[in-house]
Amino acid sequence: NMVDGDGCSMGCAEEAGFTCAGEPSVCTTTCGDGIVAGAEVCDDGNMDNADGCSSMCGIEAGYACAGMPSVCTATCGDGVIAIGAETCDDGNMSVDDGCSDICDVETGWSCAGEPSLCMTDCGDGIIAGVETCDDANMVDADGCTACQEDMGWSCMGEPSVCELVGSCNLPIIVPGTGFSFQADIALYGDDLQNADASRVQPNGAGAHPDL
C-alpha cells in the first residue's frame, strides 16, 4: 500500500520505530526503542513495568507520559495509586491527612484502597491526625485512652508518657442523692474523670463512707 504511518512509508522505506519483514512486508513496532510508533502510546526506551510505560508500551494506571523517549510521571491526587511511584493516593494534594502531597503514606497512618482511605495507627507510639497522645498501647484509663488524653492527665512525647497533674480536688456526685463532696485525685486516680461515683474505686484511706 501507499499509506504512511504503518511501518512502511509511501516511499517503501522502513519508518522509525518499526521493523518490517516479508513480501508483502509485515511491519511491527519495536517497543523499548524510545520511539512512539504505531499503536504505542508511550515508549520510555525499556521493557520494564511499574515505571509508567509498560512492557507493551501502554501508559500504566496513575501515570502520564510524554515525549520520545517517553518520560512518565505519577499523577498524585487522581485517586489512582501509581505502582512504583506512589504508596497511596487519596484524591487530593493535602498533607496531614495520612497521604502526603507526594502520595506517600505519612508517619503514624495506614492507607488502603483507591482513592486511599487513611486511618491513624493508634497504639504505635506516634501522634497523628486527631490523636492527642499515643502511649504505644491500647490500655484504657492509663492517661491515654483510645489515643485521647484522659481528663486529669498530661501526656508528652512519642510514645506518650502520661502523668496525673497536680493534687486537685474534684467534685463527685453520688447518683440519685444530689450529695457531693470533694475528693483528692491522689486517692481516686483517673476514675475522677467519670464524674460518676458508681465507678470510683478508692486507692486507699480517705474514702468517703457513703461510697
VOBA-1610 file (N, C-alpha, C; in pm, whole numbers, padded with zeros to 5 digits, always signed):
BEGIN
Asn+00084-00120+00000Asn+00000+00000+00000Asn+00087+00124+00000Met+00022+00238-00014Met+00093+00365-00020Met+00061+00452+00101Val+00038+00387+00216Val-00001+00459+00338Val+00121+00482+00427Asp+00136+00604+00477Asp+00239+00634+00576Asp+00189+00596+00715Gly+00283+00577+00809Gly+00249+00557+00950Gly+00217+00414+00985Asp+00232+00321+00890Asp+00205+00180+00919Asp+00333+00097+00922Gly+00447+00166+00921Gly+00575+00099+00926Gly+00652+00105+00797Cys+00579+00103+00685Cys+00642+00110+00552Cys+00585+00232+00480Ser+00670+00329+00456Ser+00622+00459+00407Ser+00576+00452+00262Met+00522+00566+00215Met+00482+00577+00074Met+00600+00555-00020Gly+00720+00583+00030Gly+00839+00562-00049Gly+00900+00425-00027Cys+00822+00336+00041Cys+00866+00199+00070Cys+00996+00194+00152Ala+01003+00287+00250Ala+01114+00286+00345Ala+01059+00248+00482Glu+01140+00173+00556Glu+01100+00133+00691Glu+01096+00257+00780Glu+00982+00280+00845Glu+00963+00400+00928Glu+01023+00381+01068Ala+01059+00494+01130Ala+01121+00492+01263Ala+01028+00423+01363Gly+01087+00334+01442Gly+01011+00266+01546Gly+00950+00136+01499Phe+00970+00100+01372Phe+00912-00024+01316Phe+01023-00118+01268Thr+00987-00245+01262Thr+01069-00345+01196Thr+00979-00416+01094Cys+01026-00426+00970Cys+00945-00486+00863Cys+01015-00608+00805Ala+00936-00711+00768Ala+00992-00832+00707Ala+00889-00895+00615Gly+00935-00969+00513Gly+00848-01046+00426Gly+00800-00968+00306Glu+00729-01042+00216Glu+00669-00983+00095Glu+00527-01035+00079Pro+00424-00952+00088Pro+00436-00808+00123Pro+00486-00791+00266Ser+00545-00676+00294Ser+00607-00651+00425Ser+00504-00647+00537Val+00538-00714+00647Val+00461-00704+00772Val+00547-00623+00869Cys+00493-00511+00913Cys+00570-00418+00997Cys+00516-00416+01139Thr+00606-00427+01235Thr+00568-00423+01377Thr+00650-00318+01450Thr+00590-00260+01551Thr+00662-00161+01631Thr+00763-00231+01720Thr+00866-00156+01756Thr+00971-00209+01843Thr+00959-00142+01979Cys+00878-00200+02066Cys+00861-00142+02200Cys+00992-00149+02275Gly+01030-00036+02335Gly+01154-00031+02412Gly+01266+00041+02340Asp+01239+00091+02217Asp+01343+00163+02143Asp+01339+00314+02164Gly+01242+00360+02245Gly+01232+00503+02275Gly+01155+00582+02172Ile+01099+00515+02072Ile+01022+00583+01967Ile+00876+00540+01975Val+00787+00636+01989Val+00643+00607+01993Val+00594+00590+01851Ala+00550+00469+01817Ala+00509+00440+01680Ala+00389+00346+01680Gly+00313+00351+01572Gly+00200+00261+01556Gly+00099+00276+01667Ala+00063+00164+01730Ala-00037+00164+01837Ala+00023+00198+01973Glu+00154+00220+01980Glu+00217+00255+02107Glu+00167+00392+02154Val+00142+00404+02282Val+00104+00535+02338Val+00219+00593+02421Cys+00324+00513+02443Cys+00444+00562+02510Cys+00558+00467+02474Asp+00680+00512+02492Asp+00797+00425+02477Asp+00911+00494+02550Asp+00944+00438+02667Asp+01044+00502+02751Asp+01184+00443+02734Gly+01200+00365+02629Gly+01332+00312+02600Gly+01367+00185+02674Asn+01270+00126+02744Asn+01296-00001+02811Asn+01170-00087+02809Met+01183-00209+02859Met+01071-00303+02860Met+01024-00331+03002Asp+01050-00236+03093Asp+01013-00254+03234Asp+00867-00219+03258Asn+00808-00287+03355Asn+00677-00249+03405Asn+00694-00165+03532Ala+00583-00104+03577Ala+00578-00026+03701Ala+00668+00096+03697Asp+00693+00150+03579Asp+00767+00277+03567Asp+00688+00381+03488Gly+00561+00350+03463Gly+00475+00442+03391Gly+00440+00396+03252Cys+00540+00338+03183Cys+00519+00285+03047Cys+00547+00135+03051Ser+00447+00055+03023Ser+00458-00090+03042Ser+00547-00156+02938Ser+00568-00286+02955Ser+00647-00363+02860Ser+00577-00379+02726Met+00449-00337+02720Met+00374-00338+02594Met+00357-00197+02539Cys+00433-00103+02597Cys+00429+00039+02557Cys+00290+00101+02573Gly+00225+00067+02684Gly+00100+00130+02722Gly+00120+00210+02850Ile+00048+00320+02865Ile+00060+00403+02985Ile-00008+00331+03101Glu+00065+00316+03211Glu+00013+00245+03328Glu-00074+00337+03414Ala-00165+00274+03488Ala-00261+00348+03571Ala-00191+00442+03668Gly-00240+00566+03676Gly-00185+00665+03768Gly-00071+00747+03713Tyr-00032+00722+03587Tyr+00080+00793+03526Tyr+00034+00877+03406Ala+00118+00974+03370Ala+00106+01048+03245Ala+00243+01045+03179Cys+00246+01019+03048Cys+00372+01007+02975Cys+00374+01102+02855Ala+00491+01156+02823Ala+00506+01246+02708Ala+00648+01240+02657Gly+00664+01273+02528Gly+00797+01284+02468Gly+00849+01153+02413Met+00968+01162+02348Met+01038+01045+02296Met+01186+01059+02326Pro+01245+00966+02400Pro+01172+00859+02468Pro+01078+00916+02573Ser+00973+00841+02606Ser+00869+00891+02696Ser+00922+00912+02837Val+00885+01023+02894Val+00910+01050+03036Val+00776+01039+03106Cys+00768+00949+03202Cys+00640+00921+03270Cys+00646+00969+03414Thr+00542+01037+03457Thr+00533+01087+03594Thr+00400+01044+03655Ala+00406+01012+03785Ala+00285+00975+03856Ala+00196+01097+03874Thr+00065+01077+03865Thr-00030+01186+03879Thr-00088+01181+04020Cys-00017+01240+04114Cys-00062+01240+04253Cys-00187+01325+04266Gly-00288+01270+04334Gly-00411+01343+04355Gly-00525+01299+04266Asp-00499+01197+04182Asp-00605+01149+04092Asp-00682+01032+04149Gly-00643+00987+04269Gly-00714+00877+04334Gly-00670+00740+04288Val-00572+00734+04198Val-00520+00607+04147Val-00375+00592+04193Ile-00341+00479+04254Ile-00205+00458+04302Ile-00116+00416+04185Ala-00017+00498+04157Ala+00079+00468+04051Ala+00183+00371+04107Ile+00172+00242+04069Ile+00261+00140+04122Ile+00406+00175+04087Gly+00491+00169+04188Gly+00631+00200+04168Gly+00667+00342+04204Ala+00566+00430+04215Ala+00594+00571+04246Ala+00514+00620+04366Glu+00394+00568+04388Glu+00308+00613+04497Glu+00276+00497+04591Thr+00264+00529+04718Thr+00219+00428+04815Thr+00075+00451+04858Cys+00018+00563+04815Cys-00123+00594+04842Cys-00165+00705+04745Asp-00294+00725+04731Asp-00347+00839+04656Asp-00491+00858+04700Asp-00512+00960+04782Asp-00645+00983+04839Asp-00728+01084+04761Gly-00683+01117+04641Gly-00762+01206+04555Gly-00741+01352+04582Asn-00642+01387+04666Asn-00614+01529+04690Asn-00465+01547+04713Met-00424+01672+04726Met-00283+01705+04746Met-00259+01762+04885Ser-00348+01730+04979Ser-00335+01782+05115Ser-00232+01702+05193Val-00180+01765+05299Val-00089+01697+05391Val-00158+01678+05525Asp-00099+01593+05610Asp-00150+01565+05745Asp-00287+01497+05742Asp-00320+01429+05634Asp-00444+01353+05629Asp-00415+01205+05605Gly-00287+01168+05617Gly-00248+01028+05602Gly-00171+01003+05474Cys-00210+01071+05366Cys-00144+01058+05236Cys-00090+01195+05197Ser+00041+01205+05183Ser+00106+01336+05165Ser+00080+01394+05027Asp+00133+01514+05004Asp+00116+01582+04876Asp+00205+01522+04766Ile+00287+01421+04802Ile+00362+01346+04701Ile+00316+01200+04700Cys+00200+01177+04760Cys+00136+01046+04760Cys+00218+00937+04828Asp+00276+00970+04942Asp+00338+00873+05031Asp+00257+00864+05159Val+00248+00743+05217Val+00178+00726+05345Val+00256+00799+05453Glu+00188+00885+05528Glu+00254+00964+05631Glu+00275+00882+05758Thr+00375+00921+05835Thr+00411+00850+05957Thr+00294+00847+06054Gly+00264+00728+06107Gly+00156+00712+06203Gly+00022+00679+06140Trp+00020+00657+06009Trp-00105+00629+05937Trp-00094+00497+05859Ser-00209+00443+05824Ser-00220+00332+05730Ser-00323+00371+05625Cys-00294+00341+05499Cys-00384+00376+05389Cys-00414+00253+05304Ala-00535+00247+05252Ala-00574+00135+05166Ala-00680+00182+05067Gly-00685+00115+04952Gly-00790+00141+04853Gly-00755+00253+04757Glu-00842+00269+04657Glu-00829+00375+04557Glu-00965+00440+04534Pro-00984+00567+04565Pro-00888+00654+04634Pro-00856+00600+04774Ser-00739+00630+04823Ser-00692+00577+04950Ser-00773+00633+05067Leu-00811+00543+05159Leu-00872+00580+05285Leu-00765+00561+05392Cys-00731+00668+05462Cys-00620+00664+05558Cys-00672+00678+05701Met-00616+00596+05790Met-00653+00597+05930Met-00526+00600+06015Thr-00534+00667+06130Thr-00420+00669+06220Thr-00404+00532+06285Asp-00279+00499+06320Asp-00249+00372+06386Asp-00237+00397+06535Cys-00350+00404+06604Cys-00348+00426+06749Cys-00279+00308+06816Gly-00182+00339+06902Gly-00108+00235+06971Gly+00031+00213+06914Asp+00068+00293+06812Asp+00201+00276+06753Asp+00305+00370+06813Gly+00261+00453+06909Gly+00355+00545+06974Gly+00379+00673+06899Ile+00305+00694+06788Ile+00321+00815+06707Ile+00191+00893+06709Ile+00196+01021+06742Ile+00077+01106+06746Ile+00048+01155+06605Ala-00069+01121+06554Ala-00105+01159+06417Ala-00253+01189+06408Gly-00290+01273+06311Gly-00432+01304+06288Gly-00496+01369+06409Val-00609+01314+06454Val-00683+01371+06566Val-00634+01317+06701Glu-00531+01235+06701Glu-00478+01183+06827Glu-00416+01297+06908Thr-00441+01297+07038Thr-00377+01394+07126Thr-00265+01331+07207Cys-00255+01198+07199Cys-00148+01125+07266Cys-00141+00987+07202Asp-00030+00918+07223Asp-00018+00778+07181Asp+00092+00716+07265Asp+00050+00634+07362Asp+00144+00575+07457Asp+00188+00435+07418Ala+00166+00400+07290Ala+00211+00272+07234Ala+00140+00152+07295Asn+00019+00174+07347Asn-00061+00061+07391Asn-00208+00095+07374Met-00294-00004+07394Met-00438+00016+07381Met-00507-00003+07515Val-00435+00027+07623Val-00488+00016+07759Val-00567+00142+07793Asp-00687+00126+07846Asp-00770+00240+07885Asp-00731+00289+08024Ala-00766+00415+08050Ala-00755+00477+08182Ala-00612+00478+08236Asp-00514+00485+08147Asp-00375+00498+08191Asp-00320+00636+08157Gly-00411+00728+08129Gly-00373+00863+08091Gly-00400+00891+07945Cys-00388+00786+07862Cys-00413+00799+07718Cys-00506+00685+07678Thr-00633+00718+07655Thr-00734+00619+07620Thr-00780+00642+07477Ala-00768+00538+07393Ala-00804+00548+07251Ala-00734+00668+07186Cys-00612+00692+07231Cys-00526+00799+07179Cys-00584+00939+07202Gln-00661+00952+07311Gln-00706+01082+07358Gln-00662+01098+07503Glu-00611+01215+07536Glu-00562+01241+07670Glu-00677+01236+07771Asp-00661+01154+07875Asp-00765+01143+07978Asp-00770+01270+08063Met-00890+01302+08111Met-00907+01417+08199Met-00824+01398+08325Gly-00754+01503+08364Gly-00673+01497+08485Gly-00531+01448+08460Trp-00499+01422+08332Trp-00366+01373+08297Trp-00300+01468+08197Ser-00168+01461+08194Ser-00091+01534+08095Ser+00004+01434+08028Cys+00002+01432+07895Cys+00084+01337+07820Cys+00182+01413+07731Met+00305+01365+07727Met+00408+01430+07648Met+00489+01325+07573Gly+00539+01362+07454Gly+00634+01280+07382Gly+00572+01173+07295Glu+00659+01104+07222Glu+00621+00992+07136Glu+00720+00878+07157Pro+00679+00763+07213Pro+00543+00739+07265Pro+00514+00827+07386Ser+00388+00856+07407Ser+00347+00948+07513Ser+00371+00889+07651Val+00424+00973+07740Val+00436+00941+07882Val+00335+01029+07954Cys+00241+00964+08025Cys+00130+01036+08087Cys+00144+01038+08239Glu+00114+01153+08298Glu+00120+01169+08442Glu-00002+01244+08491Leu-00046+01208+08612Leu-00153+01284+08676Leu-00104+01425+08703Val-00191+01523+08685Val-00150+01662+08704Val-00203+01714+08837Gly-00110+01762+08922Gly-00147+01825+09048Gly-00213+01729+09146Ser-00269+01785+09251Ser-00345+01708+09350Ser-00479+01777+09370Cys-00538+01818+09257Cys-00661+01896+09261Cys-00776+01815+09319Asn-00870+01885+09380Asn-00991+01822+09431Asn-01104+01841+09331Leu-01171+01735+09298Leu-01281+01740+09203Leu-01409+01693+09270Pro-01523+01751+09234Pro-01649+01708+09296Pro-01695+01573+09241Ile-01743+01488+09330Ile-01805+01362+09292Ile-01949+01364+09341Ile-02041+01337+09251Ile-02183+01338+09286Ile-02230+01194+09305Val-02290+01166+09420Val-02345+01033+09447Val-02477+01021+09373Pro-02488+00926+09280Pro-02609+00915+09197Pro-02737+00900+09279Gly-02839+00974+09240Gly-02970+00961+09300Gly-02989+01036+09430Thr-02884+01100+09482Thr-02896+01169+09611Thr-02874+01318+09601Gly-02801+01360+09498Gly-02764+01500+09489Gly-02649+01536+09580Phe-02604+01438+09659Phe-02494+01462+09752Phe-02363+01471+09676Ser-02279+01566+09713Ser-02148+01576+09651Ser-02044+01610+09756Phe-01921+01577+09728Phe-01811+01611+09817Phe-01684+01625+09735Gln-01580+01679+09796Gln-01452+01695+09729Gln-01365+01572+09752Ala-01306+01519+09647Ala-01221+01401+09658Ala-01083+01433+09604Asp-00982+01379+09670Asp-00844+01402+09629Asp-00810+01306+09515Ile-00756+01361+09407Ile-00723+01278+09292Ile-00618+01173+09327Ala-00538+01200+09429Ala-00437+01103+09470Ala-00500+00977+09526Leu-00623+00989+09579Leu-00692+00874+09635Leu-00776+00801+09531Tyr-00831+00876+09436Tyr-00925+00816+09342Tyr-00872+00802+09200Gly-00759+00866+09173Gly-00694+00848+09044Gly-00779+00888+08926Asp-00759+00817+08817Asp-00818+00855+08689Asp-00969+00841+08687Asp-01028+00761+08779Asp-01174+00745+08779Asp-01246+00876+08805Leu-01176+00977+08857Leu-01241+01106+08879Leu-01295+01164+08749Gln-01235+01130+08637Gln-01279+01186+08510Gln-01422+01146+08478Asn-01469+01035+08536Asn-01601+00985+08501Asn-01714+01065+08565Ala-01683+01140+08670Ala-01785+01216+08744Ala-01904+01127+08779Asp-01874+01004+08814Asp-01978+00906+08844Asp-01929+00822+08961Ala-01988+00843+09078Ala-01942+00776+09199Ala-01957+00624+09189Ser-02045+00578+09104Ser-02064+00433+09093Ser-01942+00365+09034Arg-01854+00443+08971Arg-01735+00385+08909Arg-01607+00418+08985Val-01617+00499+09090Val-01498+00539+09163Val-01452+00427+09256Gln-01327+00388+09244Gln-01270+00286+09330Gln-01155+00350+09408Pro-01173+00369+09540Pro-01067+00433+09620Pro-00937+00355+09614Asn-00825+00430+09615Asn-00694+00367+09615Asn-00646+00333+09757Gly-00707+00394+09856Gly-00658+00370+09993Gly-00742+00446+10093Ala-00680+00482+10204Ala-00750+00551+10312Ala-00802+00685+10263Gly-00908+00731+10329Gly-00963+00860+10296Gly-01089+00852+10215Ala-01135+00731+10180Ala-01258+00717+10103Ala-01376+00766+10183His-01467+00830+10115His-01587+00878+10181His-01675+00759+10222Pro-01728+00757+10342Pro-01806+00640+10392Pro-01930+00612+10308Asp-01985+00713+10236Asp-02106+00690+10159Asp-02078+00621+10025Leu-01952+00603+09992Leu-01919+00536+09866Leu-01892+00389+09892
//
